[in-house]
Amino acid sequence: MDWKQALITIVSGAIGSLGFSYVFQSPKRRTLINTFGGFVVCAVYVFSDYFSDKEFLIFFFPAVAATVYAEIMARVIKAPATPILACSIIALVPGGRLYYTTYHFVMGQDELFEVTVHQLLEIALGLAVGIICVTVIVHEINRQKFKQIIDVE
């Protein structure tokens, strides 16, 4: 991917997150946060795509970045992390691959279906594992803090 395509991808991700913020009816103060989240996630995606050729890793690192960003911003603005995460990561949802996977299945093109379903599963697994890893770590940190508060009393 050349630098022009990378820049288009990053800006498109930010615009997509902005549009999804409006569709998701996010409060106006959160719109800029969601847009910047889409920018960050797509920038990490471009770097991951440059350094790796494995679909899992290409989508794992942006998912980790999106979840970390959402958790940090949720603490800063005292809001839930899930809407921030949803708006920030929307550009990585593999809609085109899902369409072609379904198309190949319906048309009976078994070889192409196997290839696209494998790619789709790698992407979905990368996104899910990235989100789950950060969420589990944050949950454990919060649990330890809560446990310390209870033990002090």
N, C-alpha and C positions, 0 to 999 in steps of 0.2 A: 504494500500500500504506500503510495507516494504521499508527500506532505499535503498536497491539495485535497486528496481523498480523505486523509486523516482529519484535516480541518473541517471538511464538509461533514464527516461523521460526528465530530465533537459538537459542532454548532447545531446539527440536526437533532442530536440527542438532547441538547439543552432546550431547543424549541419544542420538541416532543414532550419533554417534561413540563414545560410551561403550558402547553395545550392540555395535557392530561390533568394538570392542576386545576384548570378551569372546568374541565369536564367533571372532575372529582369534587368540585366546589370547595376547594381549599380556601381558608381565610386569606385575605389579601396579604397579610404580613408573612404568610408562609409560602406565597407564590415565588418570591425571589429565592428562598431557601430551597424549594423543590427544583427550580430551574438550575441553580448552581449545582445541586446534587446530580442532575442529569448531565451537566457539563463535566463534573468530576468523574462520574461513572464512565462516560464515553471516552474520556481521556485515558483512564486506566485500561479500558477495553482496547484502545488503539495501541498502547504500549504492550499489553499482553499479547495482542495479535502479532506485533513486531517481534517479540522475543520467544514466542512459542508457536508450535504448529499443532498442538493438541487442543481440541475443542473444549475439553473439560477445563483445562487451565486458562484458556482464553476467556471463559465465562466465570470461572471460580474467583479470580482476583477482582474483577469489577463488582461481583456480588459481595465480597468481603468489604471492599471500599464503600459500597453503597450502604451496607448495614452499619459499619463503623460511623460513617457520616450521619446516618439517620439517628443512631443512638446518641451521638454527641449533640446534634442539633436539638433533639428532643429534650435533653437536659438543659440546654441553653435557653430554649424558649418555653420550657415547661409544658410540653405537649407530648402526645403519644408518638412513638417512633414509626409505627406501621404506616400511617398515611404518607409520611416523608419518604419512607423506603419505597412504597408503591409508586409514588410519582417520580422518584429518582431513577428507579430501575426499569421503568416501562420501555425504554429504548432497547433494552436487551432481550425483550420477549421475542422469541423466534417465530413470529407469525408467518413469514414466508416459507420457512422450512416446514411448519405444521401444515400449511396449505399444500405444498408439494408432496409431503408424506401421504396426506389424505388422497390427493389426486392419483398418485401412483397406486395406492391400494384400490381405489374405485375402478381404475382403468385396468387392473389386473397385471400391472408391470411389477412382478415380484422382485426382480433383481434390484430395480431402482427403489422400490419400497424398502427393501432391507437396508440399503445404503442410507436413505434419508431417515428412516426410523432410528438407525444407530446414531447418526449425527444428532438428531433431535433429542434422544435420550442422554447423550453426552452433555449437551447444552443444558438440559433441564437438571441433570444431576450436578453439574458445575454450579448452577445458580442456587439450587437447593442446599448443597453442602456448604457453600460460601455463607449463605444466610444463617444456616443452622449453627455453624461453628462460632460465629460471632455472637449470636443470640445466646447460646449455651454459656459462653464465657461471661457475658454481661449478666446473665441470670445468676451464675455462681458467685460473681462479685457482689451482686445485690443481696444474695442469700447470706453471704459471710458478713456483710455490713449489718444486716438485720439481726443475725445471730449475736454479734458483738453488742448491739444495743440491748437486746433482751438479757444477755449475760451480765451487763453492767447493772441493770436494775435488779 
